[in-house]
Amino acid sequence: MKVFIAGATGAIGSRLVPLLVAEGHQVIGTSRSAKGTSRIDAAGGHGVIMDGLDADSVRRAVLDARPDVIVHELTSLAGSINLKKLDSSFAVTNQLRTRATDALLAAGRQAGTSRFVVQSFTGWTNEHTGSWVKTEEDPLEPHPVASARESLAAITHLEAATFAAGGLVVRYGPLYGPGQSLGTGGEMLELVAKGKMPVVGGGRGVWSFTHIDDAAMATAAAATRGEPGLYNIVDDDPATVSEWLPVLASAAGGKKPMRIPAWMARPMIGDFGVQWMTTARGSSNAKAKAVLGWAPRYASWREGFRTGLGA
């Protein structure tokens, strides 16, 4: 198949190129720079320059390629994430989740592309009430805190547009692994190692993690098989913050995290951060395993934190 990867030099895209090439597919990958296209070429793909926020640039790139499959991995997360101002941190990514998604889907339809795979997220986006582990049938959070409304709206748009186009949405949990250790550039891991990330308010929030290589493998599977719809790409072991944070601290060579009440944490991490630490829901991967024929190499963050964090 001819597979077009939008964002082929990012955390997932850079892993997808060699995976799909090894499976015998012709891979066209995009970057915003000539340096990036050279990296794609070196991995066995064909690099092209494209600006995901320029609809004309997207249209030209897709029509030139006329791919069987489009995989949307465009994000813009080069800086640190401010939990108090989440929408500001994700401003460009939110545009890529809306404008770029619409442009890619439209260009794909014009090019005759038959399959779309689009990345999304699962975690704080889940409804913060009811069962502690959610499936793809469960609703997203209907009342996000003010600082996360634009980000959730962008995710909602991306998923609805992809579903309407008959595509597959792969929802990654919080990513970790080499170069992506629980945050862009590994800033969360650095905070944990320095003892600057406490357990907040009992740490009852549930997280479902995804090793970055597992995310790439699941996306490669979705590029070639599976019915349209939503797929949670997470490990088998949803866990509360109070469970996983001390294990991560140990893996990072840090001290056991201290515990602080929510009111004390709120000035530092905002309402969004407090909610994610205390009321977040995890996600089930049962559908992805059954339909995509995928299973995570790192079935639990316990093993992943010990051996899969990378340098």
Backbone bond lengths (Angstrom), bond angles and torsions (degrees), N, CA, C in turn:
res aa  C-N    CA-C-N  psi(-1)  N-CA   C-N-CA  omega(-1)  CA-C   N-CA-C  phi
1 M - - - 1.451 - - 1.520 109.85 -
2 K 1.301 115.57 157.33 1.458 121.47 174.12 1.531 107.48 -99.90
3 V 1.342 116.19 115.71 1.460 122.28 -174.22 1.526 109.63 -113.39
4 F 1.315 115.86 126.80 1.468 123.14 -179.89 1.521 107.53 -105.27
5 I 1.337 116.81 116.37 1.463 121.59 -179.69 1.521 109.13 -106.27
6 A 1.322 116.51 110.21 1.458 121.59 174.68 1.523 108.13 -82.92
7 G 1.320 116.19 114.81 1.460 119.88 -175.52 1.515 111.03 92.76
8 A 1.326 116.59 49.70 1.465 120.96 -172.71 1.518 114.22 -84.20
9 T 1.328 117.99 0.18 1.466 119.64 176.68 1.520 111.86 -111.12
10 G 1.329 117.41 5.93 1.457 121.35 178.24 1.518 112.14 -80.38
11 A 1.319 115.39 -173.63 1.461 121.15 -175.26 1.524 112.27 -58.01
12 I 1.334 117.35 -45.80 1.456 121.05 179.64 1.524 110.81 -86.69
13 G 1.317 117.31 -45.31 1.455 121.22 -177.03 1.512 113.14 -56.03
14 S 1.332 117.71 -40.48 1.459 120.63 -178.43 1.518 111.97 -66.88
15 R 1.319 117.27 -23.71 1.463 121.13 175.58 1.531 111.35 -86.73
16 L 1.313 116.26 -29.44 1.461 120.46 -178.80 1.526 112.22 -68.67
17 V 1.323 116.80 -38.77 1.470 119.49 -175.49 1.524 111.14 -54.90
18 P 1.349 119.92 -57.09 1.468 118.48 -178.65 1.524 113.35 -66.32
19 L 1.343 117.60 -30.15 1.463 119.94 177.83 1.520 111.25 -62.30
20 L 1.319 116.05 -48.68 1.460 120.44 -177.28 1.528 111.79 -72.48
21 V 1.320 117.15 -34.96 1.459 120.32 175.67 1.527 109.96 -62.08
22 A 1.342 116.29 -42.96 1.463 120.51 -179.92 1.525 111.86 -63.42
23 E 1.337 117.11 -26.59 1.458 121.09 178.10 1.533 112.06 -83.65
24 G 1.322 116.46 -0.32 1.451 119.98 175.70 1.514 115.52 95.12
25 H 1.328 117.93 8.32 1.457 120.53 -179.56 1.531 110.96 -86.24
26 Q 1.312 115.58 153.68 1.461 121.63 172.20 1.525 106.91 -87.88
27 V 1.314 117.44 121.15 1.460 121.78 -172.68 1.517 110.77 -113.88
28 I 1.317 115.65 124.83 1.465 122.64 171.47 1.524 106.65 -110.05
29 G 1.301 117.54 123.11 1.457 121.10 -177.78 1.510 111.45 -121.51
30 T 1.341 115.90 147.72 1.462 118.88 -177.73 1.523 111.81 -108.71
31 S 1.318 113.25 152.10 1.454 122.98 173.25 1.517 107.28 -147.76
32 R 1.307 116.81 163.30 1.459 119.69 176.75 1.521 112.11 -90.02
33 S 1.349 117.18 -3.26 1.462 119.09 -176.07 1.523 111.40 -137.92
34 A 1.325 115.04 158.44 1.456 120.90 176.77 1.527 110.67 -65.02
35 K 1.323 116.37 -34.05 1.465 119.83 177.40 1.524 110.10 -61.39
36 G 1.332 116.04 -40.48 1.452 120.08 179.04 1.523 112.25 -66.95
37 T 1.319 117.06 -41.57 1.471 119.00 179.99 1.527 110.53 -65.20
38 S 1.311 117.84 -30.97 1.464 120.79 177.10 1.520 110.68 -64.85
39 R 1.320 116.97 -37.46 1.465 120.73 177.49 1.528 110.50 -65.77
40 I 1.323 116.52 -38.61 1.468 120.62 178.39 1.520 110.10 -65.42
41 D 1.324 116.03 -44.14 1.468 120.37 178.19 1.528 110.72 -59.67
42 A 1.320 116.25 -41.93 1.463 120.58 -177.91 1.526 111.84 -65.92
43 A 1.338 116.98 -25.43 1.462 121.54 179.50 1.523 112.27 -86.40
44 G 1.326 116.70 0.42 1.456 120.02 177.42 1.504 115.51 103.06
45 G 1.331 117.20 -1.80 1.450 121.13 177.99 1.517 111.35 -96.85
46 H 1.313 115.70 -169.93 1.464 121.72 175.35 1.521 107.80 -121.67
47 G 1.327 116.21 113.96 1.451 120.71 -176.29 1.507 113.29 -85.12
48 V 1.329 116.08 138.11 1.465 121.64 175.10 1.525 108.24 -132.63
49 I 1.316 116.05 149.29 1.461 121.07 178.76 1.527 109.19 -86.63
50 M 1.324 116.19 131.45 1.461 121.60 178.93 1.520 109.68 -151.43
51 D 1.303 116.23 140.91 1.457 122.89 173.60 1.527 107.44 -104.42
52 G 1.321 116.83 111.21 1.456 120.74 -175.79 1.512 114.68 -63.19
53 L 1.328 118.06 -19.59 1.458 121.29 -179.67 1.524 112.34 -97.24
54 D 1.320 116.69 6.30 1.460 122.41 176.35 1.522 107.28 -113.18
55 A 1.332 117.23 105.49 1.464 121.29 -174.86 1.524 111.93 -58.60
56 D 1.328 117.72 -36.33 1.461 120.52 178.89 1.524 111.16 -66.45
57 S 1.340 116.04 -39.93 1.456 120.23 177.97 1.528 110.53 -64.08
58 V 1.325 116.74 -41.90 1.463 121.19 178.47 1.526 110.10 -63.09
59 R 1.314 115.72 -46.69 1.462 120.08 -177.64 1.528 110.97 -60.67
60 R 1.338 116.74 -45.23 1.465 119.77 -179.32 1.527 111.09 -62.09
61 A 1.320 116.31 -44.75 1.464 120.01 -176.95 1.525 111.33 -64.19
62 V 1.333 116.73 -42.97 1.458 120.46 -178.19 1.526 111.07 -70.57
63 L 1.323 117.26 -43.21 1.464 120.00 -179.37 1.528 111.48 -67.24
64 D 1.325 117.58 -34.27 1.465 119.88 175.69 1.529 110.83 -64.73
65 A 1.339 116.14 -37.18 1.465 120.59 -176.81 1.526 112.46 -82.49
66 R 1.337 116.73 -37.07 1.468 122.96 -174.42 1.534 111.09 44.62
67 P 1.330 116.19 63.05 1.470 119.89 -173.51 1.529 112.85 -81.45
68 D 1.321 114.96 159.70 1.467 121.21 170.65 1.525 110.56 -76.68
69 V 1.333 115.74 -33.24 1.469 122.35 -175.21 1.525 109.11 -132.67
70 I 1.319 116.47 137.23 1.466 122.01 169.15 1.516 108.19 -114.21
71 V 1.327 116.16 128.38 1.467 122.76 175.24 1.530 107.56 -114.82
72 H 1.331 115.98 121.18 1.468 122.35 -176.43 1.526 109.28 -100.02
73 E 1.345 115.16 107.27 1.468 121.20 179.31 1.531 111.23 -123.49
74 L 1.318 117.11 26.15 1.457 120.90 -177.26 1.527 111.29 -77.77
75 T 1.324 116.56 124.19 1.460 123.23 171.39 1.522 107.97 -143.20
76 S 1.317 116.05 171.90 1.462 120.90 175.68 1.522 107.83 -141.64
77 L 1.335 115.04 85.45 1.467 120.51 -174.46 1.522 110.50 -128.50
78 A 1.320 116.36 49.42 1.454 120.49 -176.19 1.520 112.76 -78.51
79 G 1.325 117.81 -20.21 1.457 120.35 -178.07 1.516 111.79 -104.95
80 S 1.319 116.19 -179.22 1.463 120.40 178.51 1.525 109.54 -74.65
81 I 1.332 115.60 159.17 1.458 122.35 -178.34 1.526 109.50 -102.59
82 N 1.319 116.29 124.42 1.459 122.42 178.04 1.526 107.96 -95.38
83 L 1.330 117.40 107.92 1.460 121.05 -176.80 1.524 112.40 -64.88
84 K 1.318 117.57 -23.42 1.468 120.42 177.73 1.523 111.40 -77.62
85 K 1.328 116.50 -21.91 1.462 121.21 -179.11 1.524 108.60 -132.45
86 L 1.318 115.77 60.37 1.462 120.42 -174.03 1.520 112.04 -59.14
87 D 1.322 117.29 -45.18 1.460 119.89 -177.36 1.527 111.77 -61.98
88 S 1.312 117.20 -34.71 1.463 120.00 176.69 1.525 110.94 -66.63
89 S 1.336 116.87 -41.17 1.462 121.09 179.51 1.519 111.68 -65.28
90 F 1.338 116.66 -31.22 1.457 121.50 -175.92 1.525 112.66 -105.08
91 A 1.328 117.85 17.17 1.466 120.79 -173.35 1.528 112.16 -57.03
92 V 1.323 117.97 -49.95 1.465 120.17 -178.66 1.527 110.54 -71.52
93 T 1.324 116.68 -40.68 1.466 119.59 177.49 1.523 110.62 -60.10
94 N 1.315 117.55 -37.71 1.466 120.08 178.00 1.530 111.19 -63.63
95 Q 1.318 117.28 -35.65 1.470 119.83 175.24 1.526 110.83 -67.58
96 L 1.325 116.44 -37.56 1.461 120.04 177.98 1.529 110.99 -68.12
97 R 1.328 116.01 -29.80 1.465 119.99 178.22 1.530 112.38 -78.03
98 T 1.312 116.45 -15.92 1.461 119.50 179.75 1.524 110.36 -110.93
99 R 1.316 117.44 -71.84 1.464 121.32 -175.82 1.530 112.39 -61.46
100 A 1.336 117.04 -46.16 1.461 119.59 -178.08 1.525 111.29 -68.17
101 T 1.333 116.43 -37.96 1.461 119.27 177.41 1.513 110.65 -60.58
102 D 1.331 116.29 -47.61 1.467 119.99 179.58 1.526 111.20 -60.95
103 A 1.335 116.51 -41.42 1.461 119.98 -178.74 1.523 111.58 -66.68
104 L 1.322 117.34 -41.27 1.464 120.96 179.91 1.524 111.60 -66.73
105 L 1.328 116.45 -42.22 1.464 119.63 179.37 1.527 111.11 -65.19
106 A 1.334 116.07 -42.09 1.465 119.59 179.67 1.529 111.31 -65.49
107 A 1.321 115.90 -44.16 1.461 119.54 179.94 1.524 110.75 -65.66
108 G 1.319 115.99 -38.40 1.456 119.93 178.66 1.515 112.40 -63.34
109 R 1.311 115.85 -42.21 1.468 118.73 177.38 1.521 110.89 -61.25
110 Q 1.336 116.03 -41.42 1.463 119.81 179.81 1.531 111.57 -66.34
111 A 1.335 115.70 -33.28 1.467 120.39 -178.54 1.522 112.71 -83.64
112 G 1.336 117.26 -6.50 1.450 120.06 -178.71 1.516 114.26 82.51
113 T 1.333 117.21 19.23 1.465 121.14 178.90 1.530 109.96 -65.96
114 S 1.305 116.50 135.57 1.466 120.78 -174.32 1.510 114.00 -101.72
115 R 1.342 118.29 -10.69 1.467 119.59 -174.85 1.527 110.06 -142.45
116 F 1.330 115.95 133.93 1.463 122.32 178.51 1.525 108.90 -125.57
117 V 1.325 116.44 133.31 1.461 122.53 174.40 1.522 107.20 -126.75
118 V 1.326 116.29 122.87 1.467 120.88 -172.91 1.521 109.34 -127.86
119 Q 1.332 116.62 131.86 1.455 119.84 -179.46 1.511 111.62 -81.43
120 S 1.343 115.01 142.79 1.456 122.29 174.75 1.526 107.49 -137.61
121 F 1.321 116.76 -159.70 1.461 121.24 -175.57 1.519 109.70 -139.36
122 T 1.328 116.13 147.88 1.449 120.43 171.80 1.523 109.20 -133.52
123 G 1.306 115.81 138.46 1.469 121.15 -177.56 1.513 109.20 157.56
124 W 1.331 115.54 -106.44 1.469 119.35 179.74 1.525 111.17 -63.82
125 T 1.337 116.66 -18.35 1.461 121.33 179.95 1.523 112.86 -70.25
126 N 1.336 117.64 -21.53 1.462 120.33 178.04 1.521 111.03 -65.43
127 E 1.329 116.31 151.65 1.457 120.64 175.42 1.521 109.59 -59.37
128 H 1.331 117.10 133.84 1.462 122.32 -173.47 1.523 113.26 -89.57
129 T 1.311 117.01 26.91 1.466 121.65 175.44 1.524 107.77 -135.75
130 G 1.333 116.00 169.13 1.456 120.29 177.75 1.512 112.46 77.38
131 S 1.327 116.63 -150.23 1.459 121.62 -174.33 1.530 110.88 -57.91
132 W 1.328 115.33 149.45 1.453 120.56 -176.03 1.524 112.84 -83.37
133 V 1.330 118.02 -9.86 1.462 122.40 175.68 1.523 107.59 -130.24
134 K 1.317 116.89 121.59 1.456 122.44 -173.03 1.534 112.03 -102.93
135 T 1.335 115.52 151.41 1.462 121.89 172.32 1.519 108.82 -104.84
136 E 1.320 115.70 179.00 1.454 121.11 178.97 1.528 112.35 -67.73
137 E 1.327 116.68 -15.78 1.466 121.08 179.05 1.528 111.97 -80.69
138 D 1.325 116.91 -17.21 1.461 120.41 -178.30 1.524 111.24 -78.64
139 P 1.331 117.25 150.39 1.475 120.30 -178.55 1.521 112.64 -74.93
140 L 1.321 114.75 160.76 1.459 120.28 170.66 1.519 109.38 -77.48
141 E 1.322 116.37 166.13 1.460 121.85 -178.88 1.537 110.48 -59.75
142 P 1.321 117.98 119.16 1.467 119.48 -176.67 1.530 114.03 -79.62
143 H 1.329 116.81 -17.69 1.469 119.61 -175.91 1.534 110.33 -131.14
144 P 1.332 118.19 68.68 1.469 119.78 179.24 1.518 111.14 -66.70
145 V 1.325 116.03 154.43 1.458 119.33 176.06 1.522 108.47 -64.30
146 A 1.311 115.85 158.45 1.466 120.94 -172.95 1.521 112.63 -55.94
147 S 1.326 117.38 -38.11 1.469 120.49 -175.25 1.519 113.18 -73.72
148 A 1.344 118.37 -6.78 1.465 121.60 -178.15 1.526 112.90 -119.45
149 R 1.322 118.14 4.73 1.469 120.54 -174.84 1.522 112.50 -63.88
150 E 1.317 117.40 -43.76 1.465 119.85 -178.69 1.526 110.94 -66.39
151 S 1.320 116.64 -37.54 1.467 120.28 -179.72 1.522 110.87 -67.28
152 L 1.325 117.41 -42.29 1.457 119.85 178.46 1.524 110.60 -68.76
153 A 1.321 117.12 -36.82 1.471 120.00 177.35 1.528 110.69 -63.04
154 A 1.329 117.37 -38.42 1.461 121.00 179.31 1.528 110.65 -66.30
155 I 1.331 116.92 -42.03 1.463 120.90 177.82 1.522 110.17 -64.63
156 T 1.327 117.06 -42.03 1.463 121.21 178.53 1.525 110.53 -60.93
157 H 1.322 116.86 -43.09 1.468 121.27 178.51 1.522 110.95 -62.40
158 L 1.327 116.34 -48.59 1.459 121.20 -179.37 1.525 110.95 -55.87
159 E 1.322 116.27 -47.77 1.463 119.76 -176.21 1.523 111.45 -68.05
160 A 1.322 117.09 -41.14 1.465 120.14 -179.52 1.527 110.96 -66.59
161 A 1.341 117.41 -42.27 1.465 120.77 -179.50 1.517 111.11 -65.62
162 T 1.315 116.51 -41.51 1.464 120.21 179.25 1.517 111.21 -66.33
163 F 1.323 116.21 -42.91 1.466 120.58 178.76 1.528 110.33 -61.92
164 A 1.334 116.79 -42.17 1.468 120.63 179.43 1.523 111.65 -63.64
165 A 1.332 117.04 -29.02 1.467 121.45 179.67 1.523 112.39 -86.21
166 G 1.341 116.56 0.99 1.457 119.68 -179.14 1.512 113.70 77.27
167 G 1.345 116.39 27.14 1.460 120.84 -177.93 1.511 113.59 -98.00
168 L 1.332 115.24 -179.61 1.459 122.87 177.86 1.522 108.72 -111.64
169 V 1.329 116.53 133.92 1.456 122.81 176.28 1.520 108.54 -107.97
170 V 1.327 116.67 120.11 1.463 120.99 177.06 1.522 107.87 -102.01
171 R 1.319 115.46 115.17 1.461 121.67 -177.72 1.525 109.86 -96.55
172 Y 1.321 116.53 108.18 1.457 120.30 176.90 1.525 110.30 -82.91
173 G 1.341 115.90 143.85 1.454 120.21 169.16 1.519 109.53 -81.36
174 P 1.328 118.21 -175.94 1.469 120.15 175.73 1.532 109.87 -53.16
175 L 1.326 115.67 123.65 1.456 120.90 -174.21 1.522 112.08 -86.25
176 Y 1.320 115.37 145.22 1.461 120.29 171.74 1.525 108.25 -144.33
177 G 1.323 115.46 163.01 1.450 121.24 -178.30 1.505 110.40 137.63
178 P 1.327 117.99 -178.60 1.467 120.74 -179.14 1.532 111.93 -55.37
179 G 1.328 115.73 123.35 1.454 120.78 179.16 1.510 114.30 78.96
180 Q 1.327 117.65 -1.04 1.466 120.68 -176.27 1.527 109.12 -147.54
181 S 1.311 116.07 47.56 1.454 120.54 -173.36 1.523 111.59 -79.63
182 L 1.341 114.85 81.85 1.459 121.74 176.51 1.508 112.23 59.41
183 G 1.312 115.01 47.11 1.451 119.07 177.05 1.513 110.66 140.45
184 T 1.294 115.90 156.39 1.453 120.75 -178.43 1.518 110.51 -58.28
185 G 1.328 115.64 121.30 1.452 120.21 -179.69 1.513 113.17 72.74
186 G 1.325 118.10 4.47 1.454 121.32 177.31 1.516 114.62 78.66
187 E 1.352 117.77 27.60 1.470 118.55 -175.27 1.524 112.29 -66.24
188 M 1.344 117.98 -32.55 1.455 119.02 178.65 1.527 110.53 -66.08
189 L 1.324 116.64 -41.49 1.462 120.45 178.72 1.526 110.52 -61.71
190 E 1.319 116.46 -38.23 1.461 120.56 179.24 1.529 110.58 -65.18
191 L 1.343 116.55 -42.04 1.462 119.65 178.09 1.525 111.29 -63.12
192 V 1.341 115.82 -41.78 1.463 120.21 179.70 1.522 110.19 -63.61
193 A 1.333 116.88 -44.19 1.461 120.91 -178.73 1.523 111.75 -61.80
194 K 1.336 116.41 -31.14 1.465 120.82 -179.54 1.532 112.51 -90.22
195 G 1.332 116.69 2.98 1.455 119.87 179.39 1.509 113.71 72.59
196 K 1.345 116.64 23.95 1.460 120.96 -176.85 1.523 113.29 -103.26
197 M 1.333 117.12 11.96 1.456 120.67 177.58 1.518 108.14 -123.38
198 P 1.330 117.94 100.15 1.464 120.99 -175.83 1.525 112.31 -87.07
199 V 1.316 115.93 166.20 1.461 122.64 167.61 1.524 106.37 -80.47
200 V 1.321 116.70 123.15 1.465 121.66 -173.65 1.532 110.53 -102.11
201 G 1.310 115.52 129.32 1.460 121.17 171.15 1.512 115.80 53.56
202 G 1.294 118.10 36.95 1.460 121.05 -179.17 1.509 113.58 93.63
203 G 1.333 117.51 -16.08 1.461 121.21 175.79 1.515 114.04 60.35
204 R 1.337 117.72 42.57 1.462 120.91 -176.97 1.527 113.36 -84.44
205 G 1.320 118.20 -10.08 1.459 120.30 177.83 1.523 111.32 -60.73
206 V 1.335 117.01 138.80 1.464 122.18 -178.18 1.530 110.02 -102.57
207 W 1.316 115.89 131.63 1.456 122.62 178.43 1.523 109.33 -117.54
208 S 1.325 116.19 145.32 1.462 122.71 171.94 1.523 107.72 -120.70
209 F 1.319 116.35 115.66 1.463 121.64 -173.08 1.522 112.49 -92.04
210 T 1.334 114.87 162.74 1.459 122.28 177.03 1.520 109.22 -139.17
211 H 1.335 116.60 121.17 1.462 118.36 172.49 1.521 107.97 -71.50
212 I 1.309 116.79 142.46 1.455 120.80 -172.82 1.529 112.20 -61.84
213 D 1.327 117.71 -33.48 1.463 119.65 177.69 1.528 111.12 -71.05
214 D 1.328 117.41 -33.62 1.465 120.08 175.29 1.520 111.02 -66.73
215 A 1.331 116.66 -37.35 1.461 120.16 177.23 1.525 110.48 -62.15
216 A 1.332 116.70 -42.58 1.460 120.57 179.86 1.525 111.12 -66.04
217 M 1.326 117.70 -41.97 1.463 120.84 -179.94 1.525 111.00 -64.08
218 A 1.323 116.73 -41.62 1.462 120.00 179.30 1.526 110.83 -65.44
219 T 1.314 116.88 -38.17 1.462 120.71 180.00 1.527 110.74 -68.30
220 A 1.319 116.49 -39.17 1.461 120.10 175.69 1.525 110.50 -61.54
221 A 1.329 116.38 -38.83 1.468 119.88 177.20 1.525 110.69 -64.56
222 A 1.334 116.55 -43.49 1.465 120.76 -178.84 1.526 111.85 -65.82
223 A 1.320 117.01 -24.13 1.469 119.89 179.88 1.520 111.96 -69.19
224 T 1.324 116.85 -19.99 1.462 119.07 -173.94 1.524 114.24 -123.90
225 R 1.332 118.58 -13.72 1.466 119.45 -177.86 1.528 109.97 -153.15
226 G 1.336 114.22 167.14 1.453 120.02 -179.67 1.514 112.04 101.91
227 E 1.322 115.20 148.13 1.450 121.46 179.00 1.530 110.62 -81.65
228 P 1.335 117.76 157.39 1.472 120.14 175.32 1.527 111.09 -57.06
229 G 1.329 115.68 148.39 1.463 119.99 177.77 1.512 111.86 144.08
230 L 1.323 115.33 -167.23 1.455 123.61 -177.80 1.526 110.06 -97.98
231 Y 1.342 116.00 142.09 1.463 120.81 178.62 1.527 109.66 -138.97
232 N 1.328 116.67 120.65 1.461 120.95 174.06 1.525 108.75 -80.17
233 I 1.333 116.56 120.95 1.461 122.15 -179.83 1.531 107.51 -107.37
234 V 1.320 114.77 89.14 1.461 121.54 -176.30 1.529 108.61 -140.81
235 D 1.327 116.44 172.96 1.460 118.91 178.60 1.534 110.80 -81.73
236 D 1.324 115.83 -175.08 1.462 121.52 -174.57 1.527 113.47 -89.26
237 D 1.323 117.76 3.66 1.466 120.16 -165.39 1.533 113.18 -130.72
238 P 1.343 118.04 71.32 1.470 118.90 174.41 1.525 110.10 -58.42
239 A 1.318 116.68 139.88 1.466 119.11 -174.89 1.520 111.10 -148.24
240 T 1.320 115.20 151.29 1.458 120.05 177.56 1.527 110.10 -75.33
241 V 1.314 115.10 157.61 1.463 120.59 177.56 1.523 110.82 -57.45
242 S 1.327 116.51 -39.15 1.466 119.88 -179.76 1.523 112.25 -64.48
243 E 1.342 117.44 -22.16 1.466 121.34 176.11 1.523 111.89 -83.34
244 W 1.351 116.02 -51.80 1.460 117.77 -169.53 1.520 114.70 -83.33
245 L 1.335 118.16 -28.01 1.457 119.16 -174.91 1.536 112.75 -65.17
246 P 1.340 120.20 -42.93 1.475 118.40 176.32 1.522 113.13 -63.18
247 V 1.331 117.98 -34.24 1.465 120.93 178.36 1.527 109.99 -67.27
248 L 1.331 116.56 -41.65 1.461 119.95 177.77 1.525 110.46 -64.40
249 A 1.323 116.96 -40.94 1.459 120.37 179.31 1.530 110.72 -60.59
250 S 1.315 116.43 -41.52 1.459 120.33 178.24 1.523 111.17 -64.60
251 A 1.344 116.34 -43.41 1.467 120.46 179.45 1.522 111.68 -63.61
252 A 1.335 115.95 -31.02 1.463 121.15 -178.66 1.525 112.58 -86.56
253 G 1.332 116.31 -1.65 1.453 119.88 -179.39 1.512 113.79 78.38
254 G 1.334 116.37 20.16 1.456 120.62 -179.42 1.518 112.63 -99.78
255 K 1.318 115.50 178.47 1.455 121.56 178.90 1.526 110.59 -83.36
256 K 1.300 116.16 164.26 1.455 121.35 175.55 1.526 109.33 -59.59
257 P 1.333 118.08 129.66 1.471 120.11 -176.56 1.523 111.91 -62.27
258 M 1.310 115.26 141.90 1.454 118.77 174.09 1.527 109.02 -78.11
259 R 1.313 116.43 167.32 1.464 122.23 178.97 1.518 108.74 -116.53
260 I 1.337 116.03 135.11 1.456 119.51 178.24 1.527 108.94 -135.90
261 P 1.319 117.78 151.96 1.469 120.19 178.76 1.525 111.30 -71.14
262 A 1.332 115.26 159.90 1.460 120.52 -176.82 1.524 112.06 -59.76
263 W 1.345 117.28 -39.07 1.460 119.21 -176.51 1.526 111.30 -63.72
264 M 1.331 116.82 -30.78 1.457 120.39 179.52 1.530 111.37 -76.57
265 A 1.353 116.18 -32.06 1.466 120.01 -178.30 1.518 112.50 -79.30
266 R 1.341 116.94 -26.87 1.465 120.08 -172.37 1.531 113.42 -56.51
267 P 1.338 121.16 -42.39 1.476 119.30 178.38 1.525 113.32 -63.39
268 M 1.341 117.08 -22.84 1.465 120.89 -177.16 1.528 112.51 -90.47
269 I 1.340 117.88 -40.03 1.466 120.38 -174.00 1.527 112.70 -122.21
270 G 1.323 117.45 1.25 1.459 120.83 174.55 1.518 113.49 73.35
271 D 1.326 115.55 176.49 1.460 120.97 179.22 1.521 111.42 -62.18
272 F 1.339 116.48 -38.02 1.458 119.95 -179.80 1.524 110.85 -61.30
273 G 1.315 117.14 -49.21 1.459 120.66 -179.16 1.512 112.70 -61.75
274 V 1.321 116.27 -40.19 1.469 119.99 179.31 1.523 109.97 -64.78
275 Q 1.325 117.32 -43.05 1.468 119.59 178.71 1.516 111.49 -61.90
276 W 1.324 116.80 -44.79 1.461 119.67 -177.85 1.532 110.74 -62.17
277 M 1.311 116.14 -34.04 1.462 120.63 -179.82 1.528 113.01 -78.21
278 T 1.319 117.51 -25.78 1.466 119.19 -169.11 1.522 115.48 -117.39
279 T 1.339 119.21 -27.27 1.467 119.69 -174.59 1.525 113.84 -129.93
280 A 1.332 118.27 1.83 1.467 121.08 -178.71 1.527 110.80 -61.66
281 R 1.330 115.14 152.78 1.458 121.90 177.08 1.519 110.33 -112.45
282 G 1.346 114.37 147.27 1.447 120.44 176.64 1.514 111.85 -84.69
283 S 1.331 116.73 -174.99 1.458 121.90 -174.42 1.526 110.72 -135.68
284 S 1.326 115.69 146.78 1.461 122.70 177.38 1.527 110.17 -92.82
285 N 1.341 116.41 140.17 1.463 121.19 177.76 1.529 112.43 -104.14
286 A 1.332 117.58 12.39 1.463 121.34 -173.79 1.527 112.36 -58.39
287 K 1.315 117.22 -40.65 1.461 120.36 -178.01 1.526 110.90 -65.95
288 A 1.321 117.44 -46.14 1.462 120.40 -179.19 1.520 111.04 -61.48
289 K 1.313 116.76 -39.17 1.459 120.20 179.73 1.524 111.20 -66.82
290 A 1.332 116.21 -40.58 1.462 120.20 -176.54 1.523 112.51 -75.56
291 V 1.328 117.47 -42.03 1.467 120.99 -171.67 1.533 112.22 -91.26
292 L 1.316 117.37 -39.87 1.461 120.09 -177.54 1.527 112.43 -88.11
293 G 1.332 116.91 -11.76 1.458 119.37 -176.95 1.512 112.18 67.32
294 W 1.313 116.02 31.00 1.469 122.68 -176.91 1.516 109.74 -111.22
295 A 1.310 116.99 148.42 1.461 122.10 171.98 1.526 107.72 -143.01
296 P 1.320 117.84 139.47 1.463 119.02 -177.93 1.523 112.43 -68.48
297 R 1.305 115.21 136.05 1.480 119.67 173.31 1.522 109.04 -63.61
298 Y 1.313 115.78 -42.07 1.463 120.86 176.27 1.520 107.26 -96.55
299 A 1.341 116.36 88.51 1.455 121.27 -174.95 1.521 112.04 -66.90
300 S 1.325 117.09 -21.91 1.461 121.50 178.77 1.516 110.28 -139.36
301 W 1.312 115.30 143.06 1.451 121.46 173.32 1.534 111.12 -59.91
302 R 1.337 117.27 -23.67 1.479 119.89 -179.59 1.521 110.34 -60.06
303 E 1.332 116.18 -47.33 1.459 120.17 175.79 1.521 111.01 -74.28
304 G 1.342 115.87 -39.20 1.453 120.04 -178.48 1.511 113.31 -60.66
305 F 1.339 117.21 -43.04 1.452 120.16 179.05 1.520 111.16 -66.14
306 R 1.325 116.37 -30.95 1.460 120.10 -177.26 1.529 112.25 -76.87
307 T 1.345 117.33 -39.09 1.459 119.79 -172.45 1.531 114.35 -124.07
308 G 1.333 118.26 -11.63 1.456 119.39 -171.24 1.511 116.68 -113.27
309 L 1.328 118.22 10.24 1.465 119.09 -178.48 1.524 112.21 -75.31
310 G 1.327 116.90 -31.26 1.458 119.07 -176.22 1.509 110.29 81.23
311 A 1.318 114.99 -176.75 1.469 120.14 -177.33 1.504 110.92 -69.05
